[in-house]
Amino acid sequence: MKKKLDAEQEEFAGAVLNSIRQAKAGEYAAVHTPAVITARKRGRPTGSTKPEAKIAVKLRLDPDVLAVLRATGAGWQTRVNRVLRERFALE
């Protein structure tokens, strides 16, 4: 008896079959062979980071302040950074 797939499983199966078709057709340029994988260096690729990258710091905040900041949604740390830049006239 064949089991019926739900929509998510159907989508995943279709994506897998499409990837196999593309691989057979040679549509993928980068093939990760064991030699290529062992030759790679650890860390980020050269040139992939900004010259003036942000620096991670440990900042202690009151729990209620942190809760309000996190409640503003994704990107709250970037918004805090922008507010501090504006407050101290760094732009």
Secondary structure, 3 states (H helix, E strand, C coil): CCCCCCHHHHHHHHHHHHHHHHHHCCCCCCCCCHHHHHHCCCCCCCCCCCCCCCCCCCCCCCHHHHHHHHHCCCCHHHHHHHHHHHHCCCC
